[in-house]
Amino acid sequence: MAFSSKSFLIAPITNDYNSLEYLVKNISTQYINVNGSDIFEALKSTNELLKDNNSKSLIVFTDGTDSSDFSSEIKYANDNNIRVFVYAIATSKGGVIKTKDGIQKDSNGDIVITRLNNSIKELAFGTNGAYLEYSTSSNDIKEFTKTIRAKFNEQKKSKKDIVINTNQELFYYPLGFALLFIFLSINGFRKVSKWK
């Protein structure tokens, strides 16, 4: 999902990593015509998308949004069993947002500067998730995924049965049978007509 003041589903839950990678690489701020960043919207969409699961997780790549108080988000996440993992992609110094046409500007024509909001840590820690800030190290994502796995292993130890529903695409089995029967029917009729 991408989110601003609203959340937008970019791709449904899938095992097609190539398509997902393509979609994520091609996300552009030009496709989103609303401003702001409201993580509550992302939490609501996560809850709706994973409504059949008892335990839900949300990994957020963000600058920390504009909010300084995440108490309502923490309450909502805990009430709906959503664990939030935050990877902060901004720095305290800040930076501009590059677009296809140059640099992102607000409605007044001023250049938008995005800075790290450290308050987002509250959301990660308040939901028993994890928090990591961007660094130039190539190992930070590995450490982040290692921490996420450790949290899930911790959860498995505390609960006896955890069912993870994944949708496996099986359409090719009936398609293969259909093609086989078509092939047999076409070749079978030719052989019968030759004998007559």
C-alpha positions as CSV (number, residue, x, y, z in Angstrom):
1,M,0.0,0.0,0.0
2,A,1.0,3.6,-0.5
3,F,-0.5,6.2,1.8
4,S,-0.8,9.9,2.2
5,S,-4.0,11.3,3.8
6,K,-5.6,8.2,2.2
7,S,-4.2,4.7,1.6
8,F,-4.0,3.2,-1.9
9,L,-3.7,-0.5,-2.6
10,I,-0.8,-1.0,-5.1
11,A,-1.0,-4.8,-5.3
12,P,-3.0,-7.5,-3.5
13,I,-1.2,-10.1,-1.4
14,T,0.7,-12.2,-3.9
15,N,3.7,-14.5,-4.3
16,D,4.5,-12.8,-7.7
17,Y,7.6,-11.0,-6.4
18,N,8.6,-9.8,-9.9
19,S,5.4,-7.9,-10.5
20,L,5.4,-6.5,-7.0
21,E,9.0,-5.3,-7.4
22,Y,8.0,-3.6,-10.7
23,L,5.0,-1.9,-9.1
24,V,7.0,-0.7,-6.1
25,K,9.8,0.7,-8.2
26,N,7.3,2.6,-10.3
27,I,5.4,4.3,-7.5
28,S,5.2,8.0,-8.2
29,T,3.9,10.9,-6.1
30,Q,2.3,12.2,-9.3
31,Y,-0.3,9.4,-9.2
32,I,-1.5,10.5,-5.7
33,N,-3.4,13.7,-5.8
34,V,-3.9,14.2,-2.0
35,N,-1.4,15.6,0.4
36,G,-0.3,14.7,3.9
37,S,0.5,11.4,5.5
38,D,-1.9,9.7,7.9
39,I,-0.7,6.3,9.1
40,F,-4.1,5.7,10.6
41,E,-5.4,5.2,7.1
42,A,-2.7,2.6,6.4
43,L,-3.7,0.8,9.7
44,K,-7.4,0.7,8.7
45,S,-6.5,-0.6,5.3
46,T,-4.3,-3.3,6.8
47,N,-7.1,-4.4,9.1
48,E,-9.5,-4.6,6.3
49,L,-7.1,-6.4,3.9
50,L,-6.2,-9.0,6.6
51,K,-9.6,-9.1,8.3
52,D,-9.6,-13.0,8.4
53,N,-6.3,-13.2,10.2
54,N,-6.0,-13.1,14.0
55,S,-2.5,-11.6,13.9
56,K,-1.6,-8.9,11.4
57,S,1.6,-7.1,10.6
58,L,2.3,-3.8,8.8
59,I,5.8,-2.9,7.6
60,V,6.0,0.9,7.0
61,F,8.6,2.8,5.1
62,T,8.1,6.4,6.1
63,D,9.6,9.7,7.2
64,G,7.5,9.4,10.3
65,T,4.5,11.5,9.1
66,D,3.5,14.9,10.5
67,S,2.0,13.6,13.8
68,S,3.6,13.9,17.2
69,D,1.1,11.7,19.1
70,F,0.4,8.2,17.9
71,S,-1.7,7.1,20.9
72,S,-4.9,6.6,18.8
73,E,-2.9,4.6,16.2
74,I,-1.3,2.4,18.9
75,K,-4.8,1.8,20.5
76,Y,-6.3,0.9,17.1
77,A,-3.4,-1.4,16.2
78,N,-3.5,-3.2,19.6
79,D,-7.3,-3.5,19.5
80,N,-7.0,-5.2,16.0
81,N,-3.9,-7.2,16.7
82,I,-1.7,-5.3,14.2
83,R,2.0,-5.3,14.9
84,V,3.8,-2.3,13.2
85,F,7.4,-2.5,12.0
86,V,8.8,1.0,11.0
87,Y,11.7,1.6,8.7
88,A,12.4,5.3,8.8
89,I,13.6,6.5,5.4
90,A,14.3,10.1,6.2
91,T,17.1,11.9,8.1
92,S,17.0,14.5,10.8
93,K,18.6,17.0,8.5
94,G,15.9,16.5,5.9
95,G,15.8,16.5,2.1
96,V,13.8,17.3,-0.9
97,I,11.4,14.9,-2.8
98,K,12.5,14.5,-6.4
99,T,9.7,14.1,-9.0
100,K,9.6,13.5,-12.7
101,D,9.3,17.3,-13.2
102,G,12.0,18.3,-10.7
103,I,11.3,18.9,-7.0
104,Q,8.1,18.4,-5.1
105,K,6.4,21.7,-4.1
106,D,3.4,22.5,-2.0
107,S,0.3,24.4,-3.0
108,N,2.1,27.7,-2.3
109,G,4.9,26.8,-4.6
110,D,7.4,26.3,-1.7
111,I,9.8,23.3,-1.9
112,V,8.7,20.4,0.3
113,I,11.4,19.3,2.8
114,T,10.9,15.9,4.4
115,R,12.5,15.2,7.8
116,L,12.6,12.3,10.2
117,N,9.9,12.4,12.8
118,N,11.3,10.4,15.8
119,S,7.9,10.1,17.4
120,I,7.0,7.3,15.0
121,K,9.1,5.0,17.3
122,E,6.2,5.1,19.7
123,L,4.0,3.3,17.2
124,A,6.5,0.6,16.6
125,F,7.3,-0.1,20.2
126,G,3.7,0.4,21.4
127,T,2.5,-2.4,19.1
128,N,5.4,-4.8,20.0
129,G,7.0,-4.2,16.6
130,A,10.4,-2.9,15.6
131,Y,12.0,0.4,14.5
132,L,15.0,1.0,12.3
133,E,16.4,4.2,10.8
134,Y,17.9,4.4,7.3
135,S,21.6,4.2,7.1
136,T,24.2,3.8,4.3
137,S,25.0,0.3,5.5
138,S,23.9,-2.4,3.2
139,N,23.1,-4.6,6.2
140,D,20.3,-2.5,7.7
141,I,17.5,-4.2,5.7
142,K,19.0,-7.6,6.7
143,E,19.0,-6.6,10.3
144,F,15.5,-5.3,10.0
145,T,14.2,-8.6,8.5
146,K,16.1,-10.6,11.1
147,T,14.4,-8.5,13.9
148,I,11.0,-9.1,12.2
149,R,11.6,-12.9,12.0
150,A,12.7,-12.9,15.7
151,K,9.4,-11.2,16.7
152,F,7.5,-13.8,14.7
153,N,9.4,-16.7,16.3
154,E,8.7,-15.1,19.7
155,Q,5.0,-15.0,18.9
156,K,5.1,-18.7,17.7
157,K,6.6,-19.7,21.1
158,S,3.8,-17.9,22.9
159,K,1.0,-19.4,20.8
160,K,0.6,-23.1,20.0
161,D,-1.1,-22.8,16.6
162,I,-0.5,-20.1,14.1
163,V,-2.1,-20.5,10.7
164,I,-0.8,-18.4,7.9
165,N,-3.1,-18.3,4.9
166,T,-1.4,-18.0,1.6
167,N,-3.2,-18.1,-1.7
168,Q,-1.4,-20.4,-4.0
169,E,-2.2,-20.0,-7.6
170,L,-3.4,-23.4,-9.0
171,F,-5.2,-22.3,-12.2
172,Y,-2.6,-24.0,-14.4
173,Y,-3.8,-27.5,-13.3
174,P,-7.3,-27.3,-14.8
175,L,-5.9,-25.3,-17.7
176,G,-3.4,-28.1,-18.4
177,F,-6.1,-30.8,-18.2
178,A,-8.3,-28.7,-20.6
179,L,-5.5,-28.4,-23.1
180,L,-4.8,-32.1,-22.8
181,F,-8.4,-33.0,-23.5
182,I,-8.6,-30.6,-26.4
183,F,-5.5,-32.2,-27.9
184,L,-6.8,-35.7,-27.4
185,S,-10.2,-34.9,-28.8
186,I,-8.7,-33.4,-32.0
187,N,-6.3,-36.2,-32.6
188,G,-8.8,-38.9,-31.5
189,F,-11.4,-37.8,-34.1
190,R,-8.8,-37.8,-36.9
191,K,-7.8,-41.4,-36.1
192,V,-11.5,-42.5,-36.1
193,S,-12.2,-40.9,-39.4
194,K,-9.1,-42.6,-41.0
195,W,-10.4,-46.1,-40.1
196,K,-13.7,-45.5,-41.8
